[in-house]
Amino acid sequence: THQTEFDLEKDNSTDTNGTEIDPAKLEVFLDTLSNMSIAGALPQCEVVLDPPAIVFGAYTQWPVQASDCLQMLSDSIVDELNQFIKRPPTIPDWVWTLPE
């Protein structure tokens, strides 16, 4: 699976936190997700959750049992939404403490 940060903020935002969402970018992002689902491009996977959820500040990770289907689902979403991924990717420090 992937940890990805998407660039949906306004380009010339006066918000110093960079949290002002650009409605046009968000609409294209949501349309892309919707079209993937409608077209049946996403595999239907059984997801088995392994409690408990792990919370790191604003991030939450819920461990799941890995499967080929789930990896294909994750890859498909990230590949399709590649245009929205922030470059260079920001990796929070806590990511380095996660188990392999």
WOWO-V578264 format. One record per backbone hydrogen bond with DSSP energy under -0.5 kcal/mol. CO is the residue of the C=O (numbers start at 0). NH is the residue of the N-H. E is the energy in kcal/mol with one decimal. If there is no record, write none. Layout:
co->[CO/CO]
nh->[NH/NH]
e->[E/E]
This chain:
co->[1/3/4/5/7/9/13/14/18/19/20/21/22/23/24/25/26/27/28/29/30/31/32/33/34/35/35/36/42/44/45/46/47/48/51/52/53/55/58/60/60/62/63/66/67/68/69/70/71/72/73/74/75/76/78/80/81/83/88/89/91/92/93/94]
nh->[3/5/85/7/21/12/15/17/20/9/22/25/26/27/28/29/30/31/32/33/34/35/36/37/38/40/41/39/44/46/47/48/64/50/62/54/60/58/55/53/62/49/65/70/71/72/73/74/75/76/77/78/79/80/81/83/84/6/90/91/94/95/96/97]
e->[-0.6/-0.5/-2.7/-1.1/-3.0/-0.9/-0.7/-1.8/-0.8/-2.7/-0.7/-2.5/-2.2/-2.1/-2.5/-2.9/-2.6/-2.4/-2.1/-2.7/-2.9/-1.9/-1.9/-2.8/-2.3/-2.1/-0.6/-1.0/-0.8/-0.6/-0.5/-0.6/-2.1/-0.7/-0.5/-0.5/-3.3/-2.6/-2.9/-3.8/-0.6/-3.3/-0.5/-2.2/-2.3/-2.4/-2.5/-2.8/-2.5/-2.2/-2.4/-2.8/-2.1/-2.1/-1.0/-2.2/-1.4/-4.4/-0.6/-0.6/-1.7/-1.3/-1.6/-1.5]
